[in-house]
């Protein structure tokens, strides 16, 4: 019966192959990354009118002590210094 269901509903195959409807880990508030990852804050970028992209900014462990207790402004200034920036694109799961 599975091939018959896939033939009738091809979008089911995509959902079960990629499992992008699951948000793992379960019951985690991704707007508060500091609970999951040290030295991390959540920022939002407006890429075009009506489109906002959520990002996490994580400073390296070597700057971890310096980042403790800092606000969003400090993290934004840390992006502007001479240190390299690594961008990680996580995929299409809908979570960070």
PyMOL commands that set and color helices and strands:
alter all, ss='L'
color gray80, all
select helices_A, chain A and resi 2-8+10-18+33-35+61-67+72-79
alter helices_A, ss='H'
color red, helices_A
select strands_A, chain A and resi 40-48+51-58
alter strands_A, ss='S'
color yellow, strands_A
deselect
rebuild
show_as cartoon
